[in-house]
Amino acid sequence: MNKKLELASPHMSDKGYEQKYIKEAFDTNWIAPLGKNVNMFETEMAQKLGVDKCCALSCGTAAIHMALKAAGVKEGDTVFCQSLTFAATSNPITYIGAKPVFIDSEEQTWMMSPDALERAFEKYPDNKYVIVVNLYGLPAKLNEIKAICDKHDAVLIEDAAESLGSKYFGEYTGRFGKYAILSFNGNKIITTSGGGMLLFNFEDYQERYEKVLFWATQSRENRRYYYHKETGYNYRLSNILAGIGRGQLMVLDERVAQKQQIASFYRELFKELEGIELKEPMEGCECNYWLSVAEITHPNIKPLDLIEAFEADNIDSRHIWRPLHTQPVYSECDYIDNGKVSETIFDKGICLPSDTKFNDDDLARIADVIKKLWKEKSN
């Protein structure tokens, strides 16, 4: 069998940056959570993105949970949430006992529809919280969505888990929500094995930042003994994993360039084929192409056909996220429709193999599978 080609896998630097920081942690015996690497990873990420403050946490899901609590979400509140995303975006809403209201996408970006968001506020005028997602590295219409949130005095939380390194009209994603989140899961553009980060984008962040630190370290009161007045969480990133993150951050620009080269490969390949097109960001925006995604409109080919053709050659690919409003766990939640755009994207979209370790032979193999399927289905 041919070697396995992954969808997207961890890619350590070839200069040993990660090992340097891990060794430093071992040499100084900072193995337990917290330490210099955690502090510096937060500082270096804030400097890279131009945000006010960062808080390193155990995963992106934890970061969303902490963002919701910091924003003031309480049991029984509604939270507007993009429907076309992974469940990790919405699950923390339910941790608090709040109610997701799912917002459909729009065709240009595939992300949250500003029109549907405005209609959601008409239906739920008291709502004060919105989660927008930059899926697969593609920026949403962030300025329009932020303006709608400002108009309704609502807090915008930007899920940038998949868009680290993408830019929205010259500025990095993660800078547009009052709170934003990153993920460093093993398949992300840079990884800490498991980890995430909460970003603060407002000048008077200190009180909220300190409160998040308090919650994320089990809500331990400042006493000589363990004393708790609030429920806490074990959410802080370890010093070892933060060391990996510091090394990975040093090669972020290189990884973005590699992902963009893979997207360019697909863009050129699809010029030869009918009924498949790479999804591109809006003009003026830059995508990190964490995953190259495409829409298949060929009358005889469905995403599953290509997924199965890849599987037969030991190549990984997958469907687009199934919209959350169609998930059984959220069957009782409200949904603000925009022509069922997110369902159409799910039906026609595919996540293509996008591993930064691919060589020319790997890409040629991928191309052969695609061209063979198109030839078979077009006759």
GICORGI-V748509 format. One record per backbone hydrogen bond with DSSP energy under -1.0 kcal/mol. NH is the residue of the N-H (numbers start at 1). CO is the residue of the C=O. Records with the same first field share a line. If there is no record, write none. Layout:
BEGIN
NH = CO / CO
END
This chain:
BEGIN
5 = 314
20 = 16
21 = 17
22 = 18
23 = 19
24 = 20
25 = 21
26 = 22
27 = 23
28 = 24
29 = 26
30 = 25
31 = 29
39 = 35
40 = 36
41 = 37
42 = 38
43 = 39
44 = 40
45 = 41
46 = 42
47 = 43
48 = 44
49 = 45
50 = 46
51 = 46
52 = 200
53 = 200
55 = 198
57 = 196
58 = 235
63 = 59
64 = 60
65 = 61
66 = 62
67 = 63
68 = 64
69 = 65
70 = 66
71 = 67
73 = 68
76 = 97
77 = 74
79 = 99
80 = 129
81 = 101
82 = 131
83 = 103
85 = 83
89 = 86
91 = 87
93 = 90
95 = 91
96 = 92
98 = 93
99 = 77
101 = 79
102 = 334
103 = 81
104 = 336
106 = 111
110 = 106
113 = 104
117 = 113
118 = 114
119 = 115
120 = 116
121 = 117
122 = 118
123 = 119
124 = 120
127 = 124
130 = 155
131 = 80
132 = 157
134 = 159
137 = 134
138 = 135
142 = 140
145 = 141
146 = 142
147 = 143
148 = 144
149 = 145
150 = 146
151 = 147
152 = 148
153 = 150
154 = 149
155 = 128
157 = 130
158 = 179
159 = 132
160 = 158 / 181
163 = 160
166 = 163
167 = 286
168 = 171
171 = 168
173 = 166
178 = 156
179 = 156
180 = 199
181 = 158
182 = 197
184 = 195
188 = 185
192 = 184
194 = 192
196 = 57
197 = 182
198 = 55
199 = 180
200 = 53
201 = 178
209 = 205
210 = 206
211 = 207
212 = 208
213 = 209
214 = 210
215 = 211
216 = 212
218 = 215 / 233
219 = 214
221 = 227
223 = 221
233 = 215
235 = 216 / 233
237 = 56
242 = 238
243 = 239
244 = 240
245 = 241
246 = 242
247 = 243
248 = 244
249 = 245
251 = 248
252 = 249
255 = 251
256 = 252
257 = 253
258 = 254
259 = 255
260 = 256
261 = 257
262 = 258
263 = 259
264 = 260
265 = 261
266 = 262
267 = 263
268 = 264
269 = 265
270 = 266
272 = 269
273 = 270
277 = 295
279 = 293
285 = 282
286 = 167
294 = 350
295 = 277
296 = 348
297 = 275
298 = 275
301 = 298
306 = 302
307 = 303
308 = 304
309 = 305
310 = 306
311 = 307
312 = 308
313 = 310
314 = 311
315 = 310
316 = 5
318 = 351
324 = 83
326 = 323
327 = 324
330 = 327
331 = 328
333 = 330
336 = 102
344 = 340
345 = 341
346 = 342
347 = 343
348 = 344
349 = 345
350 = 294
351 = 318
352 = 292
354 = 7
358 = 355
363 = 359
364 = 360
365 = 361
366 = 362
367 = 363
368 = 364
369 = 365
370 = 366
371 = 367
372 = 368
373 = 369
374 = 370
375 = 371
376 = 372
377 = 373
378 = 374
END
